[in-house]
Amino acid sequence: MDNFLLPFRNYLLEDSRGGIVNNLGWPRHVAERFHEASPKFAYVLAKVLHDNEYRKYKDATFRPYGPTGQFTDGMEKSVKKGWKEHQQHHWSLHAVNYFMNGPRRIRSDPDGVGLGKKMIAALTKYPHLEKEFKKSTFEEVVERVKLFEEEQEIVAQAAKKKVLTFPDGFYWADLDVNYCPYEQKHMGHCGEDDDGTLVSLRDPNHRPHVTMTWSKKPEGGGPWDDLVPDAGIILQARGKEDRFPIEKYWPYMLAFLKKTGADYNNPHEPEDSPFNDYLFQHMPIVRRKSEAGTFYYKGPKLHRDDGPAVIMRGGKMKWYNNGNLHRDGGPAATWPNGKEEYWQHGDLHRDDGPAVIFEDGMVAWVHHSKFHRFNGPAVYLADENGEPTAGKEKLEQYWVFGKKMNRDDYWEAVEAIDAGEDAQDFLQENKERIDPRIMKIINKLPDGVFVKIQAGRNNMRIVSYEGDKSVQGHVAIASSPKDSNDIEFMIGGECSRAYVVNTSNVNPFGYGALLYEVALEFASKHGGGLASDRGNVSQFARRVWDKYLARDDVQRGQLDVNKRQAEEDGMRQLTPSDPSDDCMQYSAVKTHGDKNWPRSSLAKIYRKDNMDVTNHLHRIGKLR
């Protein structure tokens, strides 16, 4: 019985060597060689070599020659005794040694030289590859190992460019490139940004977890460039699957900003985002000076506890708290000529007096960014006691919750509200639906700046700033008429009758969203809605579209990729039987890739069901 079980016991003890001999047909010495190289991965190594070289091993037919080149009698005798086995032994050692170490080239498969040693490195790093290698052809294994080596080279280069290392082994690497395929593959986003170079947060195994865009300070430029720290600005931060990084990685991001001194100004995140609030809580207040003035920041937000956060060279001062204009017990914005504005937490607002006092004596009562007063005119020329000046009634304006009225209607409304009659209906009827960020821009427009909508060539409309040159810019939108032969060339399809942004340029930064809002209302009224430029969208313009995607008061629709681009780039159309929503999607592909492009804010059409912003600009005399 013991003799019967002995072969099975020996087979079990042979581990993978038995499988190499019995399943693959390699001789015992080959199994031993693979086992010496890697007991854990010996079988998969032998199988890969078997799939490529075993036939040559079985068919080995080396012709035996002696030292003098003659076929000797001794060799003839050896052949008769099993020279073929000798040939196979010699050839198998030859193949295994070259496969594992590659001292010379295998003539039949140069890519196989040293492949075994490279496979061991890849399998040690990623053990799950063992199953993949067992099912792959020799050529597929070669390509996969090449990819592994390329990844390791990228990892090695990044490890040499560490900016900051943490006790737990995580580190920040300055990749110093605009595009990184390794980052793209492991993070699930496009891995590319033309507005700066990439920095990557990686774990001890060199896997990325956060990708940020680092825009370093350019040389030269105007006075506003002096406000950018020498370390530059972080413009974007993305986590896995193109989402914002999860909270567990925020301390690493904070440490990077503190270490490098870079600013954080992510146009893809709202100003009141949780991460901006996190930075506000943990970053110190810093003072920056430029030719324009002095500015105090706490994290990405203007902030100062004991004085104005903005002190302009000409004497203008503004008080900020947590990024919002705010001051208790006094005006939040003052001018050398005597003009004053009262703000509370970002709202132009004052309860016990006029919120705006102009240099010429005119005053305006404002309640939460709306002209409003219950016991008299909201806008008037004030006397020395702050009351309306007698004889200047023509300058008076009567407002209730943002609605301008003539004198008689005003007093009727005040009486009705005081009596409680229809007060709620009146308030609801006159409630404006203007996004707070847009209202902030309207409120800070200089006195001599106006918004203008004008016609351009080729069915184009241009929304621009006019008047005072302190704010300049435009947003040009266009839609092709139905009978135009150029529609495919211009935007790639019907695009759901969208007006498409053609060009945009606004200076200084921060005023562009108002022009986009007016353009959106115009496009919604006269077309199917508004869509972004189909080829290229700047980092800062992208912020507008991301916010449209998140806003509840803006409707959105999905645009499809047109047939031509889908065929050329191997993309899938969403509605191939409906050409009405076909549109070029190059800008969306740039941000999200050719698989996830439908998720991009640039792949949508946006609409509004009202003209509130346009109407409001008209009412306050800011629309031409």
C-alpha positions in Angstrom: 0.0 0.0 0.0 2.8 2.4 0.9 4.5 1.6 -2.5 1.2 2.4 -4.2 0.8 5.9 -2.5 4.5 6.8 -2.9 4.2 8.3 -6.4 1.2 10.4 -5.4 3.0 11.6 -2.2 6.0 12.6 -4.3 3.8 14.4 -6.9 2.1 16.5 -4.1 5.5 17.4 -2.7 6.7 18.5 -6.1 4.4 21.6 -6.0 4.3 23.4 -9.3 7.3 21.4 -10.6 5.0 18.4 -11.0 2.5 20.4 -13.0 5.3 21.7 -15.2 6.5 18.2 -16.0 3.1 16.3 -16.1 0.8 19.0 -17.6 3.2 21.0 -19.8 5.6 18.2 -20.8 8.8 20.0 -19.9 11.7 17.8 -18.6 12.5 17.8 -14.9 15.5 20.0 -15.1 13.4 22.8 -16.7 10.9 22.6 -13.9 13.8 22.9 -11.4 15.1 25.9 -13.2 11.8 27.7 -13.0 11.3 26.7 -9.4 14.7 28.2 -8.5 13.7 31.5 -10.2 10.3 31.8 -8.5 8.6 29.0 -6.5 5.4 31.1 -6.4 5.2 31.8 -10.1 7.1 28.9 -11.6 4.1 27.3 -13.3 2.9 30.5 -15.1 6.5 31.2 -16.3 6.8 27.7 -17.7 3.4 27.9 -19.4 4.2 31.2 -21.2 7.5 29.7 -22.5 5.7 26.4 -23.3 3.2 28.2 -25.5 5.9 29.8 -27.5 8.9 27.4 -27.5 7.7 23.9 -26.7 7.2 22.9 -30.4 10.8 23.9 -31.1 11.9 21.8 -28.1 10.1 18.7 -29.3 11.3 19.1 -32.9 14.9 19.8 -32.0 17.2 18.3 -34.8 20.7 19.7 -34.3 23.1 17.9 -36.5 26.0 16.5 -34.4 29.5 17.4 -35.6 32.8 16.7 -34.1 35.7 19.1 -33.3 37.1 18.6 -36.9 33.7 19.2 -38.5 33.4 15.5 -39.4 30.5 13.3 -38.4 32.3 10.9 -36.0 31.6 7.3 -35.4 31.2 8.0 -31.7 28.5 10.6 -32.4 26.8 8.1 -34.7 26.7 5.7 -31.8 25.4 8.4 -29.5 22.6 9.2 -31.9 21.6 5.6 -31.9 21.5 5.7 -28.1 19.3 8.8 -27.9 21.0 11.8 -29.4 17.6 13.5 -29.8 17.1 13.5 -26.0 20.5 15.1 -25.8 19.5 17.8 -28.3 16.2 18.5 -26.4 18.1 18.8 -23.1 20.6 21.2 -24.6 17.9 23.3 -26.4 15.5 23.5 -23.4 18.3 24.9 -21.2 19.2 27.3 -23.9 15.6 28.5 -24.2 15.0 28.7 -20.4 18.2 30.6 -19.7 17.5 33.2 -22.4 13.9 33.5 -21.4 14.8 34.2 -17.8 18.0 36.2 -18.0 18.5 37.1 -21.7 22.4 37.0 -21.9 22.0 36.8 -25.7 19.1 37.1 -28.1 16.7 34.3 -29.0 16.7 34.5 -32.8 13.1 33.4 -33.1 11.6 35.9 -30.6 13.8 38.8 -29.6 11.0 40.2 -27.4 11.2 37.1 -25.3 14.7 37.7 -24.1 14.7 38.1 -20.3 10.9 38.1 -20.3 10.7 35.7 -17.4 12.6 38.0 -15.0 10.3 40.9 -16.2 7.3 38.7 -15.6 8.4 38.0 -12.0 8.8 41.7 -11.3 5.3 42.4 -12.7 3.7 39.5 -10.8 5.4 40.4 -7.6 3.9 43.9 -7.9 0.5 42.8 -9.2 -0.2 39.2 -8.3 -3.6 39.3 -10.0 -1.7 39.3 -13.4 -1.1 35.5 -12.9 -4.6 34.6 -14.1 -4.3 37.0 -17.0 -0.9 35.6 -18.1 -2.2 32.0 -18.0 -5.0 32.9 -20.5 -2.8 35.2 -22.7 -0.8 34.4 -25.8 2.9 34.9 -25.7 2.6 38.1 -27.7 0.0 39.5 -25.3 2.2 38.7 -22.3 5.1 40.6 -24.0 2.9 43.7 -24.6 1.5 43.6 -21.0 5.0 43.4 -19.5 6.1 46.3 -21.7 3.2 48.3 -20.4 4.2 47.4 -16.8 7.8 48.6 -17.5 6.6 51.8 -18.9 4.4 52.4 -15.9 7.3 51.6 -13.6 9.4 54.1 -15.4 6.8 56.8 -15.0 6.5 55.9 -11.3 10.2 56.1 -10.9 10.4 59.5 -12.5 7.6 60.8 -10.3 9.3 59.5 -7.2 12.4 61.5 -8.1 10.2 64.7 -8.2 8.8 64.6 -4.7 7.6 67.9 -3.4 6.4 66.8 0.0 6.6 63.4 1.8 4.4 62.3 4.7 5.1 60.0 7.6 2.5 57.4 6.3 4.5 57.1 3.0 2.2 59.3 0.9 3.9 61.9 -1.1 3.2 64.7 -3.6 5.0 64.4 -6.9 5.4 67.3 -9.4 4.9 65.5 -12.7 5.8 68.7 -14.6 3.7 67.7 -17.6 0.3 68.7 -19.0 -0.7 65.0 -19.7 0.1 61.8 -17.9 -1.4 58.5 -19.2 -0.5 56.7 -15.9 -2.6 59.3 -14.0 -5.4 59.0 -16.6 -5.5 55.2 -16.3 -5.5 54.9 -12.5 -7.6 58.0 -11.7 -10.3 57.6 -14.3 -10.2 61.1 -15.6 -8.6 62.7 -18.7 -5.2 63.1 -17.0 -4.6 66.4 -18.9 -4.9 70.1 -18.4 -3.4 72.7 -20.7 -3.7 75.5 -18.1 -0.9 74.1 -16.0 1.2 71.1 -15.1 0.1 68.1 -13.0 0.9 67.3 -9.4 -0.1 63.9 -8.0 -0.7 62.6 -4.5 0.5 59.0 -4.4 0.5 56.3 -1.7 3.6 54.2 -0.7 2.8 51.9 -3.6 2.9 54.9 -6.0 -0.8 54.7 -6.8 -2.3 58.2 -7.4 -5.3 59.4 -5.3 -5.5 63.2 -6.1 -4.5 65.1 -9.2 -4.1 68.8 -9.1 -3.3 71.4 -11.8 -0.5 73.7 -10.8 -0.3 77.0 -12.8 3.0 78.5 -11.9 3.4 82.3 -11.9 4.3 83.7 -15.4 7.1 86.1 -15.8 6.1 89.7 -16.4 2.5 90.8 -16.6 0.4 93.7 -15.2 0.0 94.8 -11.6 -2.5 92.1 -10.8 0.1 89.4 -11.5 1.8 90.6 -8.3 -1.0 89.2 -6.3 -0.2 85.7 -7.5 2.3 84.2 -5.1 5.7 83.1 -6.5 4.5 79.5 -6.1 1.6 80.0 -8.4 -2.0 78.8 -8.2 -3.7 75.4 -7.9 -6.5 75.7 -10.5 -8.1 72.2 -10.3 -8.2 69.2 -8.0 -9.7 65.9 -9.1 -10.1 62.6 -7.4 -11.1 59.1 -8.7 -13.6 59.1 -11.6 -13.2 62.8 -12.1 -14.9 63.6 -8.8 -13.7 66.1 -6.3 -11.2 64.5 -3.9 -12.8 62.8 -0.8 -12.4 64.4 2.6 -9.7 62.0 3.8 -7.2 63.6 1.3 -7.9 67.2 2.2 -5.1 67.4 4.9 -2.6 66.3 2.2 -3.9 69.1 -0.1 -3.7 71.6 2.7 -0.1 70.5 3.5 0.8 71.0 -0.1 -0.5 74.6 -0.2 1.3 75.4 3.1 4.5 73.8 1.9 4.7 75.4 -1.5 2.9 78.7 -0.7 0.7 78.2 -3.8 -2.8 79.7 -3.8 -5.9 77.6 -4.3 -8.4 79.0 -6.9 -10.4 76.2 -8.4 -12.9 77.6 -10.9 -14.7 74.2 -10.9 -15.8 74.6 -7.3 -18.2 77.2 -5.9 -16.8 79.7 -3.6 -18.8 78.3 -0.7 -17.7 74.7 -1.3 -16.9 72.5 1.7 -13.2 72.4 0.7 -12.9 76.2 0.4 -14.5 76.4 3.9 -12.0 73.8 5.1 -9.1 75.9 3.8 -10.6 79.0 5.3 -10.6 77.3 8.7 -7.0 76.0 8.5 -5.0 78.6 6.4 -3.4 81.6 8.0 -4.3 85.2 7.0 -1.7 86.5 4.5 -1.1 90.0 3.2 -0.2 90.5 -0.5 0.8 93.8 -2.0 0.9 94.9 -5.6 0.9 98.2 -7.6 -2.9 98.1 -7.3 -3.0 97.9 -3.5 -2.9 95.6 -0.5 -5.1 92.5 -0.1 -5.6 90.1 2.8 -6.5 86.4 2.2 -7.4 83.5 4.4 -7.1 80.4 2.2 -8.7 81.2 -1.2 -11.0 83.9 0.3 -10.6 87.6 1.0 -10.8 88.0 4.8 -9.6 90.2 7.6 -10.8 90.4 11.2 -9.5 93.9 12.2 -9.8 96.1 9.2 -10.4 96.3 5.5 -9.3 93.3 3.4 -8.8 95.4 0.3 -7.0 98.7 0.4 -6.6 100.1 -3.1 -3.8 102.5 -4.0 -6.3 105.3 -4.7 -7.9 105.0 -1.3 -10.9 102.7 -1.9 -11.3 100.2 0.9 -13.5 97.0 1.3 -14.2 94.8 4.3 -14.5 91.1 3.7 -15.4 88.2 5.9 -15.1 84.6 4.6 -14.9 85.9 1.0 -18.0 88.1 1.3 -18.3 91.8 1.6 -19.3 92.3 5.2 -19.0 94.8 8.1 -20.8 95.3 11.3 -21.4 98.9 12.5 -20.2 100.7 9.4 -19.9 100.7 5.6 -18.2 97.6 4.0 -16.9 99.7 1.0 -15.7 103.2 1.1 -14.3 105.6 -1.6 -12.1 108.7 -1.1 -14.8 110.9 -2.7 -17.3 110.0 0.2 -19.3 107.2 -1.4 -20.2 104.4 1.0 -21.9 101.0 0.7 -23.2 98.8 3.5 -23.0 95.0 3.1 -24.0 92.1 5.2 -22.6 88.6 4.4 -22.4 89.4 0.7 -25.7 91.2 0.4 -26.0 94.9 -0.2 -28.2 95.6 2.9 -28.9 98.0 5.7 -31.8 98.0 8.2 -31.4 101.4 9.8 -30.5 103.7 6.9 -29.6 103.9 3.3 -27.2 101.1 2.1 -25.6 103.3 -0.5 -24.6 106.9 0.0 -23.3 108.6 -3.1 -20.7 111.3 -3.3 -23.3 113.8 -4.6 -25.7 113.4 -1.7 -28.0 110.8 -3.4 -28.8 107.8 -1.2 -30.4 104.4 -1.9 -32.2 102.2 0.6 -31.5 98.5 -0.2 -32.8 95.4 1.6 -31.0 92.2 0.8 -29.7 93.5 -2.6 -33.2 94.9 -3.6 -34.3 98.5 -3.6 -36.8 98.7 -0.8 -38.3 101.1 1.7 -41.7 101.2 3.5 -41.9 104.7 4.8 -40.7 106.9 2.0 -38.7 107.0 -1.3 -35.9 104.4 -1.5 -33.8 106.7 -3.7 -33.6 110.4 -3.2 -31.3 113.4 -2.7 -30.7 113.6 1.1 -30.5 116.8 3.0 -28.2 117.4 6.0 -30.4 115.3 8.2 -30.6 112.4 5.8 -34.2 113.2 4.7 -35.4 113.8 1.2 -34.5 117.3 0.0 -37.5 119.6 -0.4 -38.1 120.6 -4.0 -36.1 117.6 -5.4 -39.1 115.3 -5.7 -38.3 114.5 -9.3 -35.2 112.6 -8.2 -37.2 110.4 -5.8 -37.8 106.7 -6.6 -40.2 104.4 -4.8 -39.4 100.8 -4.5 -40.9 97.8 -2.6 -38.9 94.6 -2.5 -37.2 95.4 -5.8 -40.3 96.6 -7.6 -40.3 100.2 -8.8 -43.6 102.0 -8.5 -45.1 105.4 -9.0 -45.8 107.5 -5.9 -49.5 106.7 -5.7 -49.2 102.9 -6.3 -46.4 102.8 -3.8 -48.5 104.2 -0.9 -51.3 101.9 -1.9 -49.0 98.9 -1.7 -47.5 100.1 1.7 -51.0 100.5 3.1 -52.0 97.0 1.9 -48.9 95.4 3.3 -49.2 97.3 6.6 -52.8 96.1 6.9 -51.8 92.5 6.1 -54.0 92.4 3.0 -52.5 90.3 0.2 -49.1 90.8 1.7 -47.9 87.3 1.0 -49.3 87.4 -2.6 -47.6 90.7 -3.2 -44.2 89.5 -1.8 -44.4 86.2 -3.8 -45.4 88.0 -7.0 -42.4 90.3 -6.8 -39.8 87.8 -5.7 -37.0 87.9 -8.2 -35.3 84.7 -9.3 -31.8 85.9 -9.8 -28.8 83.7 -8.7 -27.0 85.3 -5.8 -23.7 85.2 -7.6 -25.1 87.0 -10.6 -26.7 89.6 -8.3 -23.3 90.2 -6.7 -21.8 91.0 -10.1 -24.7 93.4 -10.9 -24.2 95.1 -7.6 -20.5 95.7 -8.0 -20.7 97.0 -11.6 -19.1 100.4 -11.8 -21.5 103.3 -12.3 -20.4 103.9 -15.9 -20.6 100.3 -17.1 -23.6 98.9 -19.0 -24.6 95.6 -20.6 -25.4 95.7 -24.3 -26.9 93.2 -26.7 -26.2 93.8 -30.4 -26.5 91.9 -33.6 -23.4 90.7 -35.4 -22.7 89.1 -38.7 -23.9 85.6 -39.7 -26.8 85.3 -37.2 -24.6 86.3 -34.3 -25.5 88.1 -31.1 -22.9 89.9 -29.0 -23.4 90.5 -25.3 -20.8 93.0 -24.1 -19.9 95.6 -21.5 -20.0 99.2 -22.7 -19.1 102.5 -21.3 -16.4 102.8 -18.6 -13.3 100.9 -19.6 -12.7 99.6 -16.1 -14.8 96.5 -17.1 -14.5 95.2 -20.6 -15.5 92.1 -22.4 -18.0 90.2 -24.6 -19.6 86.9 -25.2 -20.5 86.2 -28.8 -23.1 83.5 -29.5 -24.3 82.2 -32.9 -26.9 79.8 -34.3 -27.0 78.7 -37.9 -30.3 79.2 -39.8 -32.1 76.0 -40.8 -31.3 76.5 -44.5 -27.5 77.1 -43.9 -25.1 74.7 -45.6 -22.5 75.6 -43.0 -24.2 74.2 -40.0 -22.2 70.9 -40.1 -19.0 72.8 -40.4 -19.7 75.3 -37.7 -21.1 73.2 -34.8 -21.4 69.7 -36.2 -25.2 69.4 -36.3 -28.5 70.9 -35.2 -27.4 70.9 -31.6 -31.1 71.1 -30.4 -31.4 74.6 -32.0 -28.8 75.9 -29.5 -27.0 79.2 -29.7 -23.3 78.2 -29.4 -20.7 80.4 -27.8 -18.3 81.6 -30.5 -15.9 83.7 -28.6 -15.6 85.2 -25.1 -13.2 87.5 -23.3 -13.8 89.5 -20.1 -11.4 91.6 -18.1 -11.0 91.8 -15.1 -11.8 88.2 -14.0 -15.1 87.8 -12.2 -17.4 89.7 -14.5 -17.9 87.1 -17.2 -20.8 85.2 -15.6 -23.2 88.1 -16.0 -22.6 88.3 -19.7 -23.1 84.5 -20.0 -26.4 84.8 -18.0 -27.8 87.5 -20.4 -26.7 85.4 -23.3 -28.4 82.3 -21.7 -31.7 84.2 -21.4 -31.5 85.5 -25.0 -30.7 82.0 -26.3 -33.5 80.5 -24.3 -36.0 83.0 -25.7 -34.9 83.0 -29.3 -33.6 79.5 -29.7 -33.3 76.1 -28.0 -30.9 77.3 -25.3 -27.2 78.0 -24.9 -24.2 75.6 -25.4 -20.5 76.0 -25.0 -17.9 76.4 -27.7 -17.7 73.0 -29.4 -14.0 72.9 -29.9 -12.2 74.5 -26.9 -13.2 76.1 -23.6 -10.8 77.8 -21.3 -10.4 76.8 -17.6 -12.1 79.9 -16.3 -15.1 79.7 -18.8 -15.6 76.1 -17.8 -16.5 77.3 -14.4 -19.6 79.0 -15.8 -20.8 75.7 -17.4 -20.1 73.6 -14.3 -22.3 76.0 -12.3 -25.1 75.9 -14.8 -25.0 72.1 -14.5 -25.4 72.4 -10.7 -28.0 75.2 -10.6 -31.7 74.3 -9.9 -33.1 77.3 -11.8 -31.3 76.3 -15.1 -32.7 73.5 -17.2 -30.3 71.2 -19.0 -30.5 68.8 -21.9 -28.1 66.2 -23.2 -26.4 66.8 -26.6 -25.3 63.9 -28.7 -22.0 63.5 -30.6 -22.4 63.9 -34.4 -22.0 60.9 -36.6 -18.8 62.1 -38.2 -16.9 62.6 -35.0 -18.3 59.3 -33.6 -17.0 57.3 -36.6 -13.6 59.1 -36.7 -12.9 58.8 -33.0 -14.6 55.4 -32.3 -17.3 57.0 -30.0 -20.8 55.8 -29.4 -23.8 58.0 -30.3 -26.4 58.3 -27.6 -29.4 58.7 -30.0 -28.2 57.5 -33.4 -31.8 57.6 -34.8 -32.3 61.3 -33.8 -30.0 63.8 -35.6 -31.6 66.8 -34.0 -29.3 66.7 -31.0 -26.1 65.9 -32.9 -23.3 68.3 -32.1 -19.5 68.3 -32.1 -18.2 67.2 -28.7 -14.5 68.0 -28.9 -14.5 70.3 -25.9 -16.3 67.7 -23.8 -13.9 64.9 -24.9 -11.0 67.1 -23.8 -12.3 67.3 -20.2 -13.8 63.8 -19.8 -12.3 61.6 -22.5 -14.1 59.7 -25.3 -15.9 57.4 -22.9 -17.2 59.7 -20.2 -17.8 62.8 -22.4 -21.6 62.8 -21.8 -20.9 63.6 -18.1 -19.1 66.9 -19.0 -21.0 70.1 -18.4 -19.8 71.1 -21.9 -21.9 68.3 -23.5 -25.2 69.9 -22.5 -27.6 72.6 -23.7 -28.9 75.0 -21.0 -32.2 76.9 -20.8 -34.0 79.4 -18.5 -37.7 79.9 -18.4 -37.5 83.6 -17.4 -35.7 86.8 -18.3 -35.2 88.0 -14.8 -31.6 89.2 -15.1 -32.2 91.0 -18.4 -35.4 92.6 -17.0 -33.6 93.6 -13.8 -30.7 95.2 -15.8 -33.3 97.1 -17.8 -35.1 98.3 -14.6 -32.0 99.7 -13.0 -30.8 101.3 -16.2 -27.9 99.0 -16.9 -29.1 97.5 -20.2 -28.6 99.2 -23.5 
